[in-house]
Amino acid sequence: MEILHLFMIVLKFIGIIIAILLLLLLLLILIMLTVPIKYKLDLDKEEEIYAYTSFKWLFSLISINMEYHNSQELNIKYKILGIPIKPKKKMETRRNSRNSHKKIEKVENRKANNVTTNDVKAKKKSKGIKKDTKRKVKSKRNLGIKKLIKQIRSYSYKKDLLADTMVWIKDFIKRIAPNNLKIYLEIGKEDPADTGYIMATLSALYPLYYSFANIVGNYEKECLYVKIEADGKIALWQLIYSIIEYIRLESVKDLIKTVRTSRREKDNGRKTGK
């Protein structure tokens, strides 16, 4: 009885640990879905271009900063728990890999002196077969994409699909749009008449951008000055919800059904042909 009692206590203890682990996992999933990713963008373009973007997640425990100035290389900084992580440069890794490959090739060339011509021919044949298989796989993928595009073009409710997609895109942009957005744009052409034409065209769109953009015309010199400041946040659940919402649209459902049925018919035709 004592052994059975101890066994039950051990099982109870294991069950409590499993329950705690499941609760922690659910809590982690909830945090990942609900905690938003904060982003920031600064762009300044006059004679030189300067751009800075940052992404922060989990209360800035994970952050990525990207900075670009004129023609210099893009500078990317990663931080996890406030600790900077320096990834190895691509050029250095490529050089190291090239050097290692060269060393391996030298050793293999020394060992390959005793290899017969038949083995060399067999290797060439195997390489040729591999290349052919890669080409076949690529061609199959390209054909699949082309077939999908043809099916969308021949879809009977194409207008409904386009209208639903446009509405969905507008809603999606609203969800991921920055909370604060400021744009300053100064345009100047060589001919002042061209500047006036551009400004007249943009003035017709003024109701769309008056709240966040200020566009000015420069009639004295040719220039293009841009300054953008934006910051916002988006949660992962919003992206997942938007994708599910799009898939549940009637026009999209019908399109998925038509694609599936056409594939099934082709597969059944191949099987009967075989």
C-alpha positions in Angstrom: 0.0 0.0 0.0 2.9 2.3 0.8 4.4 1.7 -2.6 1.1 2.5 -4.3 0.7 5.6 -2.2 4.2 6.8 -3.2 3.5 6.0 -6.8 0.3 8.1 -6.7 2.2 11.0 -5.1 4.9 10.8 -7.9 2.2 10.7 -10.6 0.5 13.7 -9.0 3.8 15.6 -8.8 4.5 14.8 -12.5 0.9 16.0 -13.4 1.4 19.3 -11.6 4.7 19.9 -13.4 3.1 19.1 -16.8 0.2 21.4 -16.0 2.6 24.2 -15.0 4.7 23.7 -18.2 1.5 23.8 -20.4 0.3 27.0 -18.6 3.8 28.6 -19.2 3.6 27.6 -22.9 0.1 29.1 -23.2 1.3 32.3 -21.5 4.3 32.5 -23.8 2.0 32.0 -26.9 -0.3 34.8 -25.6 2.7 37.1 -25.0 4.0 36.4 -28.5 0.6 37.1 -30.1 -0.5 40.1 -28.0 2.7 42.0 -27.3 3.1 44.4 -30.3 6.2 45.0 -32.4 7.1 48.6 -32.3 8.7 50.1 -35.4 10.2 53.5 -36.2 11.4 55.0 -39.5 13.4 58.1 -40.2 14.3 59.1 -43.8 16.1 62.2 -44.9 17.1 62.8 -48.5 18.6 66.0 -49.8 22.0 65.8 -51.4 22.7 62.6 -49.4 20.4 59.9 -48.2 20.1 58.9 -44.6 17.7 56.2 -43.4 17.2 54.7 -40.0 14.7 52.0 -39.0 14.2 50.1 -35.7 12.1 47.2 -34.6 11.5 46.5 -30.9 9.6 43.5 -29.4 8.8 42.1 -26.0 9.4 45.5 -24.2 12.6 46.1 -26.1 14.1 42.8 -25.0 14.6 42.0 -28.7 15.5 44.8 -31.0 16.9 45.4 -34.6 18.3 48.7 -35.7 19.2 49.4 -39.3 21.1 52.5 -40.5 22.0 53.6 -44.0 24.0 56.7 -45.0 24.6 57.7 -48.6 26.5 55.0 -50.5 27.8 53.2 -47.4 26.9 49.6 -46.5 23.8 49.0 -44.5 24.6 48.8 -40.8 22.5 46.3 -38.9 22.6 45.9 -35.1 20.9 43.1 -33.2 20.2 43.1 -29.5 18.7 40.4 -27.3 18.1 41.2 -23.6 20.1 44.4 -24.2 23.2 42.5 -25.2 24.5 43.4 -28.7 25.0 40.4 -31.1 27.5 40.8 -33.9 26.9 38.4 -36.8 29.8 37.4 -38.9 30.3 39.4 -42.0 29.3 37.6 -45.2 32.5 38.5 -47.0 34.6 37.0 -44.2 32.6 33.8 -44.1 32.8 33.5 -47.9 36.6 34.0 -47.9 37.0 31.4 -45.1 34.8 29.0 -47.0 36.8 29.6 -50.2 40.1 29.0 -48.4 38.8 25.8 -46.8 37.5 24.6 -50.1 40.8 25.3 -51.7 42.6 23.3 -49.0 40.2 20.4 -49.4 40.7 20.5 -53.1 44.5 20.3 -52.8 44.3 17.3 -50.5 41.8 15.6 -52.8 43.9 16.3 -55.8 46.9 14.6 -54.1 44.7 11.6 -53.3 43.1 11.6 -56.7 46.3 10.7 -58.6 45.4 7.0 -58.4 41.8 7.5 -59.6 41.1 6.0 -63.0 39.5 7.7 -66.0 36.3 5.6 -65.6 35.7 7.1 -62.1 36.1 10.6 -63.5 33.6 9.9 -66.3 31.1 8.4 -63.7 31.5 11.6 -61.6 30.8 13.8 -64.6 27.7 11.8 -65.4 26.4 12.0 -61.9 27.0 15.8 -61.9 25.1 16.0 -65.2 22.2 14.0 -63.7 22.1 16.3 -60.7 22.0 19.4 -62.9 19.2 17.9 -65.0 17.2 17.1 -61.9 17.6 20.6 -60.5 16.5 22.1 -63.8 13.5 19.8 -63.9 12.5 20.8 -60.3 12.8 24.5 -61.2 10.8 24.0 -64.4 8.1 22.2 -62.4 7.9 25.1 -59.9 7.7 27.7 -62.7 5.0 25.7 -64.5 3.0 25.5 -61.2 3.1 29.2 -60.8 2.2 29.8 -64.4 -0.8 27.4 -64.1 -2.0 29.2 -60.9 -1.8 32.6 -62.7 -3.8 31.1 -65.7 -6.4 29.7 -63.3 -6.8 33.1 -61.6 -7.1 34.8 -65.0 -9.8 32.3 -66.2 -11.6 32.5 -62.9 -15.3 33.5 -63.5 -15.6 35.7 -60.4 -12.4 37.6 -61.1 -14.0 41.1 -60.6 -15.4 40.1 -57.2 -12.0 38.7 -56.2 -10.3 41.9 -57.2 -12.8 44.1 -55.4 -12.6 41.9 -52.2 -8.8 42.0 -52.3 -8.7 45.8 -52.7 -11.0 46.2 -49.7 -8.9 43.8 -47.7 -5.7 45.6 -48.6 -7.2 48.9 -47.4 -8.2 47.3 -44.1 -4.8 45.7 -43.7 -3.0 49.0 -44.4 -5.2 50.7 -41.7 -4.2 48.0 -39.2 -0.4 48.3 -39.8 -0.4 52.0 -40.5 1.9 54.1 -38.3 0.3 56.0 -35.4 2.4 59.0 -36.1 3.4 59.9 -39.7 5.0 63.1 -40.9 6.1 63.7 -44.5 7.8 66.8 -45.9 8.4 66.9 -49.6 10.0 69.7 -51.6 9.9 69.4 -55.4 11.7 71.6 -57.9 12.1 71.1 -61.7 14.5 72.8 -64.1 11.5 74.5 -65.8 9.2 76.3 -63.3 6.2 75.4 -65.5 6.9 71.7 -64.9 7.0 72.4 -61.1 3.7 74.2 -61.4 2.1 71.3 -63.3 3.3 68.8 -60.7 2.0 70.9 -57.8 -1.4 71.4 -59.6 -1.7 67.6 -59.9 -0.8 67.0 -56.3 -3.2 69.7 -55.1 -6.1 67.6 -56.4 -5.0 64.8 -54.0 -4.6 67.3 -51.1 -7.6 65.9 -49.1 -5.9 62.5 -49.0 -2.5 63.7 -47.5 -3.2 67.0 -45.8 -3.2 65.4 -42.3 0.2 63.9 -42.5 2.1 65.5 -45.4 3.4 68.9 -46.4 4.3 69.2 -50.1 6.0 72.4 -51.3 7.1 73.5 -54.8 10.5 75.1 -55.4 10.3 77.4 -58.5 13.9 78.6 -58.2 16.0 75.5 -58.6 15.8 71.8 -59.4 15.7 69.8 -56.3 14.0 66.9 -54.5 14.1 67.0 -50.7 12.3 64.3 -48.7 11.9 63.9 -45.0 9.8 61.1 -43.4 9.2 60.3 -39.8 7.0 57.4 -38.8 6.4 55.2 -35.8 3.8 52.6 -34.9 3.1 49.2 -33.6 1.5 45.9 -34.8 0.7 42.7 -33.0 1.2 39.2 -34.4 -2.5 38.3 -33.8 -3.5 41.2 -36.1 -1.5 39.7 -39.0 -2.9 36.2 -38.4 -6.4 37.5 -38.1 -6.1 39.5 -41.3 -4.9 36.4 -43.2 -7.7 34.3 -41.9 -10.2 37.0 -42.8 -8.9 37.1 -46.4 -9.1 33.3 -46.7 -12.7 33.3 -45.4 -13.9 35.7 -48.2 -16.4 34.0 -50.5 -14.5 34.9 -53.7 -11.2 33.5 -52.3 -12.9 30.4 -51.0 -14.4 29.8 -54.5 -10.9 30.3 -56.1 -9.3 27.8 -53.7 -12.0 25.3 -54.5 -11.6 25.7 -58.3 -7.8 25.3 -57.9 -8.2 22.1 -55.8 -10.7 20.5 -58.1 -8.6 21.2 -61.2 -5.6 19.6 -59.5 -7.6 16.6 -58.4 -9.0 16.1 -61.9 -5.4 16.3 -63.3 -4.2 13.8 -60.7 -7.1 11.4 -61.5 -6.4 11.8 -65.2 -2.8 10.8 -64.7 -3.7 7.8 -62.6 -6.2 6.5 -65.2 -3.7 7.2 -68.0 -1.1 5.2 -66.1 
